[in-house]
Amino acid sequence: MKKILYILIFLLISCELPDNETTYQEELVVFGQIELFEIFGTPIGEIKNVRVSMSSTFDTDIENANQLYIDSAIVSITGLFHDDPNHQDTTIHLQSLYNLGEYKMPEDIKYKIWPNKTYSLNVSYQDYSVNASTTTPNYLTITSIADTYTCE
């Protein structure tokens, strides 16, 4: 039994974990969400507020994490927002709420989110930029013998 204990101690002491030093790169962090669902055959979509901030290391010496949020970025979404699904894509610039890096769709702009269409989010701040796109899904309809139910 002592031999096994000595071997385990030897292995634990002699083995070193690799120390891969990586250099940290500050990056732009963006969170955004598009919701699309159907109510009685009518597509209903909403673009939730977008948040923009900078990343930080674990050992960053900051007084308040709110310092990482950015209220002066340029945030836009491009896609099909018109009532006519055959219309061309439009770019809408989101407005800063000057509250913890939060941006929202302008209230005076009426928009529609369509199923199976691509929407792109573009954010730029100083020398940083983030570009992302998503394609909204078609509706998911579940049927049974008795009736049909459309998932929301």
Order of alpha helices (4+ residues) and beta strands (2+ residues): alpha-beta-beta-beta-beta-beta-beta-beta-beta-beta-beta-beta-beta
